[in-house]
């Protein structure tokens, strides 16, 4: 048989096999996809969750309350106070970045002894990074678990918003510690941030024992905080709300002040007792109580005062702790160095520090050879 004849026979056979296979595919296509026959059933494929736990809640856009323009004296108010009055009824905003497993889920959140909830504006990247490396480390200490979360909003400028939102997303992916809501992060919106955090806690971490609530420019000695909380009765199931106690004060009526609150916001001349918002500690019981009371109290522009209002409505009182210094540390003499680790070693919290000071002080108070105080020996003459 010639080579040419062999090639013709080979082509004919291949054509017949191909045509037969094509007819087979057409026949099977009537009964369902061919791929269905070749699925490897030996592999374990995770089931698709038709109803994922805690699906995101649809939040309607909050509209401006235009009627506040009729309030006497409204026209002469600063713009940020006008905005507060227009939108103070808004208590729900979309959660842009969520950490649903921060506490191990609602059922296991009781394993978290201390949650560090730190208020931080989007642009404060350096502060967040230093806190992660120092007092805000997620770790086990003295047999209990410490977890960390940063609370943030957004920025008004669209160009900055795109960049900073991307920054927060990167931080969330790398560190798993960012909560961001879709409202403008500003001083007068700190109360809104506080209320949204309490709502998040109720859904994600209801069993947490204790919460540190503070700003990103404080220096906290979390070692001392843990030792203090371990001696608190009730393991978080009883009332605790401690900080630097502030009493017998009322609204500041001077327009130049950062804390200016006009009569259009409140006619009251006094505030309930409260703790400075730079840093405070509360039990899980108290946090849940504040959340419930906040549902019936309209927002107030000063966040720490608002917490005092919620406590007052619940019949609870804030307490003072001498180890929490939200107005800084006062040294006994101007000749002494205030940035001395011996002044901070026994404290719980000091406000305020710039980022590099946090790192320097954290390392300093953990030096094994740190000696505080002077030894004086008196020699008796022979």
Residue, then its C-alpha position, 0 to 999 in steps of 0.5 A: x500500500x502506497x504512502x499516499x493511500x495510507x494518508x487518505x485512509x487516515x484522514x477518512x477515519x479521523x473525519x468519521x470519528x470527528x463527525x460521530x463525536x459531533x452527533x454524540x454532543x448534539x444528542x447529549x445537549x438535548x438532555x442538559x449541559x455536557x459539563x454536568x457529566x464531567x464534574x469531579x464529585x470527589x472534591x468537597x465544594x463549600x455550600x453557597x449561603x443563600x441567606x448570609x448571616x446579618x445581611x447589610x441593612x438598607x439605609x435610606x438617604x437622610x434628608x435635610x430638615x429644612x424647618x430649622x431655618x425658621x428657628x430664631x437666630x438661625x441665620x447668624x449661626x456658624x455653618x457647622x452648627x447650622x448643618x448639625x441642626x439640619x441633620x441631627x435627626x439622622x442616626x443611621x448611615x451605611x457601613x462602608x467598611x465592616x469587621x464582622x468577625x472582630x470579636x469572633x462572632x456575637x456568640x463568642x464575643x464574650x472571649x474578648x476581655x478588652x476592646x480598644x475602640x479608637x476614634x480616628x479621622x481618615x487622614x490620621x494614618x500615622x497615628x493609627x500605625x503607631x497605635x498598632x505598634x504600641x498600646x493598641x496591639x492585639x494580643x493576649x496579656x495576663x491571660x485575657x484577650x485584647x482586640x482593636x478597632x478604629x472608628x472613622x467616617x468620610x471626608x467632604x471633598x470628593x478628590x480627598x475622599x477617593x484617596x482616603x477611602x482607598x487608604x482605609x480600605x488598604x488598612x482594613x485589608x492589612x490589619x482588619x481593624x477599620x470601621x467606616x461609615x458614610x458620614x462626614x468625619x467632623x468634631x460635631x459628628x463625633x456623637x454620631x460616630x459614637x452612636x453608630x459604634x454602639x449599634x455595631x457593638x450590639x450586632x457584632x460584639x454584644x458579649x465583650x467584657x470591657x471597652x476602652x473608648x478614646x481618641x487616636x492622640x492619647x497614650x494608653x498603658x494597656x498593661x495597667x488598664x488590664x490589671x485594673x479591670x481584672x480587679x473590677x467586680x462582675x467581669x463586665x456584667x456590672x456598671x462601670x464608667x470611669x475617666x476624668x470626671x467633669x461636673x458642674x459645667x454647662x454649655x459654652x456660649x462664646x462663638x470663638x470656642x470649639x465647644x460653642x453650643x448656642x441656645x438654638x441647640x439647647x437652652x439648658x445651662x448645665x450638663x450632667x456629670x460626664x467623663x472627658x471623651x479623650x479616653x474612658x473605660x466602660x463595662x459591656x453592661x454599661x455600653x449596652x445600657x447606653x445604646x438602649x438609652x441613645x435610641x430615645x435621645x436626640x444627638x448632641x454635638x459634644x460626644x462626651x456630654x451625650x454619653x453623660x446624658x445617656x447615663x443620667x437617663x439610665x440612672x447611672x453615674x460616671x466615676x473618676x479614676x486618678x490614673x486617667x489624665x485627659x488634660x495631660x500630666x502636671x509635674x511638681x516643678x517647672x525644672x522637671x522634665x514632664x516627658x519622663x516615663x516615671x510619670x506615666x508608668x503607673x497611669x492608665x491614660x494621658x491625653x495628648x501625645x503626638x505619634x512619635x511620643x507614643x512610640x518613645x514612651x511605650x518603649x521607655x515604660x517597658x524598659x526592664x532597667x527603668x528605676x523611678x525615685x531616688x534612694x537617699x541614705x543618711x549616715x550617722x556620724x561616729 
